Amino acid sequence: MANADVKGLDPENTLYLDLKDGRVVIEMMPQYAPHHVERIKKLVREGWYDGKLWHRVIAGFMAQTGSPNGDGVGGSELPDLKAEFNSLSHVRGAVSMARRGDPDSANSQFFIMLAGNPGLDGQYTVWGMVRSGMEYVDNIKKGDPADNGTVDNPDRIVKMSIAADVEKKAGE
């Protein structure tokens, strides 16, 4: 399964996001956001995202995860990242870092666009793009739009892994 998922993609920059309904394949783009991709890879390899809640999901907008306690507050113990705004647009399937009011406050939380929103361009760092499995992202439980997308009894990430690591393990 792994080889078919990464056909044409660099396995070291391909992320597997396993959800309750199936696997999402994300192409990470270090050429646009090298420090953000480096951070995501580090946290994925530490198992940081495994079991994390999709705490904020707004139909027709985006699904957000990566909060330490599933409440949308905080990040990892690593220092915040300096913004790497780039030419990538917040189209459906774009993967971008969440942050506080300070542009240089991204840490571990990220979101996947359920629909395009060019108003976010130049405000948040896009670091990846869903290449397959967007239908599984669409199935993530939605939150209350009147409560900023807060999800009651939210879905979780089953597991996140880097394709190169999965292939290496399969070959052992």
Secondary structure, 3 states (H helix, E strand, C coil): CHHHHCCCCCHHHEEEEEECCEEEEEEECCCCCHHHHHHHHHHHHCCCCCCCECCEEECCCEEEECCCCCCCCCCCCCCCECCCCCCCCCCCCEEEECCCCCCCCECCCEEEECCCCHHHCCCCCEEEEEEECHHHHHCCCCCEHHHCCECCCCCECCEEEEHHHHHHHHHC
